Amino acid sequence: MSVLVGSKSRGKSVVLHVISITVAAFIVVPILFGVLGGFKTNGQLSSNPIGLPKPWIFGNYTEILTSENFWIPLRNSLIMGLGTVVVVVGAGAGAAYVFARFAFRGREFFFTIFAIGLMFPFAVAILPLFILLRQMDLLDNPLGVILPQAAFGLPITIIVLRSFFRQIPVEVEEAATIDGCSAWGFFWRILLPMARSAIATVSVLAIVASWNNFFLPLVVFTDQKWRTLPMGVQQFQSQYSTDVAKVLAYVVIAMVPALIFYAFAERQLIGGLTASDSSKG
């Protein structure tokens, strides 16, 4: 019986490994093709698309790294991402604190309204959002991107932070109150420091969503000085449509900041999600 169970577990392990390797191949192979393609000429891409560059052409990467066509969109993406994080974490933490630590009539109803926001597709709101931003004179303004991104990021932020705040024992709050700490003082001095991992999680989710957002900046910005990195990729591809090697180099370089950020934030992201899941249990 134990031999049969062991063979089944080994069979499942083999299947999982095969699936993992297959998924990894679908992710890694295109990235590797792009990285190597950036070191080639268009002639090499045509004659030897999957082989190593021969010779290695570094000019594609160096030309992009010394061009404003990369650094200006990168700066703008950083502004949009950091601005979104500040707004969504500030507003979301306050709302999550109220929903988690205060009892009032209609609390669960209003929380459900925020949760429904997760199912609201962004594309449906783009037309009324454009009209609203035009009336508020926020077109060609970074706030025209930051505020809507923060609004659409609030539901997941409130859900994650509320779950974390609710697991803080009531005794901690009572002790703080006895020591003369107000509700605001408890939130600012005790609750937020204890929720660092959860705050890091929602910050990562917000900045990644902002970094990958293409549709909203495309609608809001007509001035090219505010183009973000996804818009920069699209514009560069249109400008150098015949130079495939240079386009591949631009796409690869555009991926690097996000990969570096995720490498540093991965532990906080996983830790925050794990803490949120444990609090639900």
SERO-900386 format. One record per residue: x, y, z of N, C-alpha, C in turn. Coordinates in steps of 0.05 Angstrom, whole numbers, plus 5000, padded with zeros to 4 digits. Layout:
BEGIN
XYZXYZXYZ/...
***
This chain:
BEGIN
501749765000500050005000501750255000/503850255017505650485019507150524992/507850294979509250314953507450454932/504750384933502850494915502550794919/502350874945502051154952504551314943/506951184948509351314940509651354910/508751154895508851184866506951394856/504651414869502651624861503851904867/505051934890506252194897508552274878/510152064871512352114852511152194824/508952054817507752124791506652404791/505352494813504452774815506752964814/508952894827511253074828512353104799/512552884785513552904757511753074740/509153044743507253194727507553494733/507753564759508053844768510653964757/512753804757515353894747515153944717/513853774703513553804674511954054668/509754094683508154334679509754584685/511254584707512854814715514954884694/516254674684518354724663517054824638/514754724630513354814606512555114608/511355184632510655464636513055644636/515255554649517655714650518855754622/518655544605519655564578518055774562/515455774565513755964551514456254560/515456294584516156554594519056634587/520856444591523756504588524556524559/523556344542524456334514523956594500/521556714501521156974487522957194499/523357194525525157394537527957354527/528957104527531657044517531857124488/529857074472529857144444530157444441/528657594457528757894456531557994464/532657884486535257974496537457924474/537457684464539457624443538957774417/536357814411535757954386536658244387/536758364411537758634413540658664407/542158444408545058444403545658364373/543558344357543858264329543258494310/543858454286542958634264540358514253/538958664236536558554223537258324205/539658334193540458114176540857864191/542157884215542457644232539857534241/537957714248535257614256533957454234/534357544209533057394187534457134181/537157134182538656884175538956694198/539056804223539656634246537956734270/535356704269533656824290533956704317/534656454320534756324347537656274356/539556334340542356284348543556524362/546056484371547556704384548356914364/548557164373549457374355552357324345/552857384320555557344309555957534286/557257764292558357854318556257984336/557058034361555258164380555158464374/552758574371552358854365551258994391/553059164403552259294428550959574422/551159664398550159934391547259974396/545659764392542759794396542059874425/543359744444542859804472544060064480/546560124472547860374480546360614469/545360584444543960814432541360874447/540060674456537560724472538160834499/540260734512540960824539541961114539/542761214517543661494515541661674502/539161574499537061724485534961814505/533762054500531562154516529061984511/528961844489526661674482526161454503/528161404519527861204541527661344568/529361534574529561644601527161824608/526061974589523662134594521261954600/520561754584518361574592518861434619/521361364624521961234650521461424673/522261664670521761864691518761904695/517261924673514361964675512961724688/513861474681512661244693513161234723/515561314731516261324760514461524774/514061764762512261964774509461854777/508361734756505661624758505461404778/507461224779507361004797507561084826/509461254832509861344860507461514869/506461684851504161844859501761674864/501361474848499061284853499361144879/501761054886502260914911501561094935/502461344934502061524956499061564961/497561614939494661664941493161414950/493761184937492160944942492760834970/495260844979495860745005494860935027/495061195023494061385042491061365046/489561375024486661355026485761075033/487060875022486260595028486760515057/488960605068489560535096487560655115/486860915110484861045127482160905125/481260845101478660715097478660435110/480860285106481060015117481060025147/482260225159482260255189479460295199/477860465185475160515193473460255191/473760115168472159875164473059645183/475459645192476459425209476059475239/476259725248476359775277473959925288/472160015271469860175280467260025271/465360025289462759905284460660125279/459460125256457360325250455360195231/453060315230450860215213451660235184/451360015169451960005141454859955134/456459875154459259835149459759615128/458459395132458859175113457759235085/455659395084454559475058456559645043/457659845056459560015043462159865035/462959675053465259515046464759345021/462259245019461559084996461559254970/460859504973460959684950463759704940/465659734958468459754950469359484938/468559264949469259004939468258964911/465859064905464659034878466459184858/467959384867469759524849471759344836/472359114848474258924836473158814810/470558794807469258684783468558884762/469259134767468559354749470759384728/470359324703472459344683473259624677/475859674675476759944670475860054643/475859884623475159974596472360094595/470559994611467760094611467660384620/469460464638469360724649470960934634/472360854613474261034600472861284588/470561244575469161474563468161674584/466561594604465761794624468161894640/470261734643472561834657473962054641/474162014615475362224598473762484599/471162464598469462704600469862844627/469962684648470262804675472962934677/475062804668477762924669477963184652/476563184630476563424613475163654627/472863594641471463804655473063914679/474763734691476363814714479063924704/479463954678481964064667484363904676/484163634675486263454683487563304660/486763374635488063254612490863374609/492763214600495563294599496563384626/495563254647496363304674496863034688/499163004702499662744715497462654733/496062854746493862774764491562644749/491362694723489262564707489762264705/492162174709492761884709492961784738/494261934755494661844783492061794798/490261984797487761964812485961734803/485461694776483961464768485261194775/487961184771489360934779489060874808/489161084825488861044853485960954860/484061074846481260994850480760704844/481860614821481460334814483160144831/485260244844486860084862485760074890/483860244897482860244924481459984933/479859854916478459614926480459404937/482459324922484259114931485959214955/486559474955488059584978486459575003/483959645002482259645026481759355036/481359175017480858895025483258775039/485658815027488158705039488758835066/488559095068489259235093487159185115/484659175107482559115127482958845140/483658645123484058375134486458375153/488558525147490858545165490158695190/488758915188488159075212486358925231/484558755221482658615238484058405255/486358315247487758105263489358225286/489658485287490958615310489158585334/490158465356488458425380487258675391/484858655401483458895413485058985437/486358795451487858865475490059065470/491159055446493259255439492059535437/489759555425488459815423487559915450/486459735467485659815494487959915510/490259775508492659865523493560135513/493460185487494260445477492360655486/489760595488487860795497488260865526/488860665542489460705571491860885574/493860855557496261025558495861305547/493361365539492761635529492961665499/492961445484493261465455490461495443/490161685425487661725412487361525389/484961525377484461345354486461395331/486861655326488761725305491661645313/492361695339494961615348495461315346/493361155353493660865351494060785322/492560915304492860845275495660915265/496561155272499061255260501561135274/501461105300503861025315504160725318/501860585319501960305325501060125302/498760195290497560015270499160015244/499860255234501360265209504160135211/505660185233508260035235507959735236/505859635248505359355249504459245222/503459405205502359315179504359375156/506959385162508859455141508759255118/508558995124508558795102506058825085/503758875097501258905082501359165065/502459375076502759625061504659585038/506859445043508659385021507359224999/505559045006504158874986502359054968/500659214981498859384964500459594949/502759684959504459874944505559744919/506459494922507459344898505259304878/502959224887500759184868499959444854/499959664868499259924856501360014836/503859994843505960094825506259914800/505759654803505859474780503559534761/501159574772498859644755499359904741/500460104755501060354742503160334721/505260174727507460144708506560014681/504659834683503759694659501359824645/500360044657497960174646498760324620/497360254599497860374573495360544564/493060434568490560554557490060824569/490160854596489461104609491361334601/494061294603495861514594495461584565/494861384548494361434520491961624516/489961594532487561764530487962034542/489462044565489762294580491862484567/494062364557496262534548496362564518/496262804509496862864481499562994478/500563114499503263224499505363004502/507162984483509062764483510962774507/511263004520513163014542512262854566/509662774566508562614589508162324582/509162234559508761954551510261774572/508861554579509961364598511561144583/512660954598514360754585512860574566/510460474573508860324553508260484528/507660744531507260914507509860944492/512060964507514660994494515360754477/514660514487515160264471513460274446/510960354448509260354424510260564404/511060794414511961004396514660924383/516360804398518960714388518560494367/516660314372516160104353515060224326/513360424328512360554304514560704289/516360834304518460994292520560814278/521260584291523260404281522160134273/519860144259518459894252520159714234/521959834219523659664201526159564215/526859684238529259604253528459424276/527859174271526758994291528758954314/531358934308533358894329533359114349/533159364340533159594358530559604374/528359524363525759514378525959304400/527159064394527558864414529258964437/531359114430533159224451531559424469/529859584457528359784472526359634491/525059434481523159284498524559154521/526859034516528358904538529259104559/530259334550531159534570528759644585/526459664572524059764586523059564607/523759314604522959114624524759114649/527259214646529259184667528359324693/527359584693526559714718524459554733/522459454719520359304732521459044744/523258904730524458664741526158714766/527658934765529259014789527459074812/525359224807523559294829522259044840/521358864823519958624833521958444848/524458434840526458274853526758364882/526758624887527058734914524458714930/522158724916519558724930518258454933/519458244921518157984921517657884949/519557894966519257794993517057935008/516958205006514858355020512158285008/512058244982509458184969508357924979/510057714978509157444987508557455017/510157585033509657595062507057745068/506457955054504058105059501557945051/501657805028499457645020499057405039/501257285049501057065067499757155093/500557395103499457495128496457555124/495757655101492857715096491257455095/492357255083490856995081490656865109/492756885125492556775152490556915170/490357175165488457325181485557245175/485057175149482357085141481756815154/483756645158483256395171482756415200/
***
